[in-house]
Amino acid sequence: MNTEKREPLLKIEGLGKRYHRRMVLNKINLNLYAGETIIIMGPSGCGKSTLVRCINRLTEPDEGRIFFDGVDVTGISMAKLAEMRKKIGFVFQQFNLIRRLNVLENVTFALRVYGLSKDEAEEKGITALSRVGMAERVSSYPAELSGGEQQRVGIARALVLKPRLMLWDEPTAALDPILVGEVLDIMEDLVREKETTMLVVTHEVGFARRAADRIILLDHGNIVEEGTPEKIFTEPRSEIGEKYKKLLKN
């Protein structure tokens, strides 16, 4: 993807985060351009989830700045942050569906909060659910769904606002292996459509190789390598990259 002379949709400068005395993110710098899919990989505990959660301030960074669409996310009020979050979808590890609401109500909840009528919200909700193959389950409740189905509802909930940026925090981590494929298929469809810029935290190496424009490897809170999937997985320069290369060979 040609990024010359383009302003990034997301710009991260010197992002730092500590938990007590442990440095979780160490002066991270990263640009993400409209239409790109960047995948963040690395060992557990390296700071991947903290990074994506800092972007929309679900986790507050300790230092650095984050610019989304030219606006400094770290310097705005909570009211303005709430408005900005309409443009940033978030797919969680643990689904985070509201148990007392049915599928359609979960997907349309934010739309109703933002003032859309019930009919308009439901129309948009059904459209989003159709994109993830869940339109026939609108009246079901989370407890009646498999993990893969719940995660597809979570994706529809993020998509319904038509965000400019989608953040994915290990979206298959809580799924049984047999259910992982159905969620990855949905994600790959979204990548191919190129309608939404995507920043994905995942351990799914095969998906990363197929879907990423760029891969970022994190280790101990530092970016240790960045490049195309071909570069990362065939000519790695880092210890972590070498481990992923070996994993693909097995």
Residue pairs with C-beta under 8 A, 6 or more apart in sequence:
1 33
1 35
1 36
1 213
3 31
3 33
3 36
6 33
6 34
7 70
8 31
8 32
8 33
8 67
9 32
9 33
9 34
9 68
9 69
9 164
9 165
9 197
10 30
10 31
10 32
10 55
10 66
10 67
10 68
10 165
10 197
10 199
11 30
11 31
11 32
11 66
11 67
12 28
12 29
12 30
12 31
12 55
12 64
12 65
12 66
12 67
13 29
13 64
13 65
13 66
13 67
14 27
14 28
14 29
14 63
14 64
14 65
15 25
15 27
15 28
15 29
15 30
15 51
15 54
15 61
15 63
15 64
15 65
15 66
16 23
16 25
16 26
16 27
16 28
16 61
16 62
16 63
16 64
17 23
17 24
17 25
17 47
17 50
17 54
17 59
17 61
17 62
17 221
18 24
18 62
23 220
23 221
24 47
24 50
24 221
25 47
25 50
25 51
25 54
25 61
25 221
26 220
26 221
26 222
27 63
27 64
28 47
28 51
28 64
28 221
28 222
28 223
29 223
30 38
30 216
30 223
32 38
32 165
32 197
32 199
33 197
34 164
34 197
35 194
35 197
36 197
36 198
36 213
36 214
37 191
37 197
37 198
37 199
37 200
37 211
37 212
37 213
38 198
38 199
38 200
38 212
38 213
38 214
38 215
38 216
39 200
39 201
39 202
39 207
39 208
39 211
39 212
39 214
39 215
39 216
40 48
40 51
40 52
40 199
40 200
40 201
40 202
40 215
40 216
40 218
41 48
41 201
41 202
41 203
41 205
41 208
41 215
41 216
41 217
41 218
41 240
41 244
42 48
42 217
42 218
42 219
42 224
42 240
43 219
43 240
46 218
46 219
46 220
46 221
47 218
47 220
47 221
48 170
48 201
48 218
49 93
49 169
49 170
49 201
50 59
51 201
51 218
52 90
52 167
52 168
52 169
52 199
52 201
53 59
53 169
54 60
54 61
54 66
55 66
55 68
55 73
55 88
55 165
55 167
55 199
56 73
56 81
56 84
56 85
56 88
56 90
56 167
57 73
57 74
57 81
58 90
61 74
64 74
65 72
65 73
65 74
65 75
66 72
66 73
66 74
67 73
68 84
68 87
68 88
68 165
69 87
69 164
71 84
73 81
73 84
76 84
86 110
86 114
86 161
86 163
87 161
87 163
87 164
87 165
88 163
88 164
88 165
88 166
88 167
89 158
89 159
89 161
89 163
89 165
89 166
89 167
89 196
90 158
90 166
90 167
90 169
91 151
91 154
91 155
91 158
91 166
91 167
91 168
91 169
91 171
92 154
92 169
92 171
93 169
93 170
93 171
93 173
93 174
94 174
95 142
95 147
95 150
95 151
95 153
95 154
95 174
96 154
97 106
97 142
97 150
97 153
97 154
97 157
98 105
98 106
98 109
98 142
99 141
99 142
99 143
100 141
101 109
101 141
102 138
102 139
102 140
102 141
103 129
103 134
103 137
103 138
103 139
103 140
103 141
103 142
103 145
103 153
104 122
104 125
104 126
104 129
104 138
104 139
106 142
106 153
106 157
107 125
107 128
107 129
107 153
107 156
107 157
107 160
108 116
108 121
108 122
108 124
108 125
108 160
109 157
110 157
110 160
110 161
111 120
111 121
111 124
111 125
111 160
111 161
112 118
112 121
116 124
124 160
125 138
125 156
125 160
126 135
126 138
127 160
128 156
128 157
128 159
128 160
129 135
129 137
129 138
129 153
129 156
131 156
131 159
131 186
131 189
132 152
132 153
132 155
132 156
132 159
132 186
133 152
133 186
134 149
134 152
134 153
134 156
137 145
137 149
137 153
142 150
142 153
145 153
146 179
147 174
147 175
147 176
147 179
148 175
148 179
148 180
148 182
148 183
151 171
151 172
151 174
151 175
151 183
152 182
152 183
152 186
154 171
155 171
155 183
155 186
155 187
158 166
159 166
159 190
159 196
163 196
164 196
164 197
165 196
165 197
165 198
165 199
166 190
166 196
166 197
166 198
166 199
167 199
168 187
168 198
168 199
168 200
168 201
168 202
169 201
170 201
170 202
170 203
171 183
171 187
171 200
171 202
172 180
172 183
172 184
172 202
172 204
173 203
175 183
180 204
184 204
184 207
187 200
187 207
187 211
188 207
188 210
188 211
190 196
190 198
191 198
191 211
200 208
200 211
200 212
202 208
205 233
205 244
205 247
205 248
208 215
208 229
209 229
209 233
209 248
210 229
212 228
212 229
213 228
214 226
214 227
214 228
215 225
215 226
215 227
215 228
215 229
215 232
216 223
216 225
216 226
217 223
217 224
217 225
217 226
217 232
217 238
217 240
217 241
217 244
218 224
218 240
219 238
219 239
219 240
224 238
224 239
224 240
224 241
225 232
225 236
225 237
225 238
225 240
225 241
232 241
232 244
233 241
233 244
233 245
233 248
234 245
236 242
236 244
236 245
